[in-house]
């Protein structure tokens, strides 16, 4: 897959995540699901940075 194709795929994933995050702004959205969604977003971002060869954030205490 070319770098341009990779970038387009990543942009599509980002758009999907943005739509999902928009749904979490609804007051009826369960807080426990929001927390899980946020945790997953942080985890996937960290993994993405790590796989891109950039230093990942240091683990917390």
C-alpha positions in Angstrom: 0.0 0.0 0.0 1.4 3.4 -0.9 1.9 6.2 1.6 -1.0 8.1 0.1 -3.3 5.1 0.4 -2.2 4.6 4.0 -2.9 8.3 4.7 -6.4 8.0 3.2 -7.2 5.0 5.3 -6.1 6.7 8.4 -8.1 9.8 7.6 -11.2 7.6 7.1 -10.6 6.1 10.6 -10.2 9.5 12.1 -13.5 10.7 10.6 -15.2 7.6 12.0 -13.7 8.3 15.5 -14.8 12.0 15.3 -18.4 10.9 14.5 -18.3 8.5 17.5 -16.9 11.2 19.8 -19.7 13.5 18.7 -22.3 10.9 19.8 -20.7 10.9 23.3 -21.8 14.5 23.8 -25.4 13.4 24.1 -26.4 13.6 27.8 -28.1 10.2 27.5 -24.7 8.6 26.6 -23.7 6.3 29.5 -20.7 7.7 31.4 -19.2 4.3 31.8 -19.2 3.9 28.0 -17.6 7.3 27.6 -14.8 6.4 29.9 -14.1 3.2 27.9 -14.2 5.1 24.6 -11.7 7.7 26.0 -9.4 4.9 27.2 -9.5 3.2 23.9 -8.7 6.5 22.1 -5.7 7.1 24.2 -4.5 3.5 23.8 -4.9 3.5 20.0 -3.2 6.9 19.8 -0.2 5.7 21.8 0.0 2.5 19.7 -0.1 4.6 16.6 2.7 6.9 17.7 4.7 3.9 18.8 4.3 2.1 15.5 5.1 5.2 13.6 8.6 5.1 15.2 7.9 8.1 17.4 8.6 7.9 21.1 5.4 6.8 23.0 4.5 8.5 26.3 6.2 7.1 29.3 4.0 4.8 31.5 2.5 6.5 34.5 3.4 5.6 38.1 
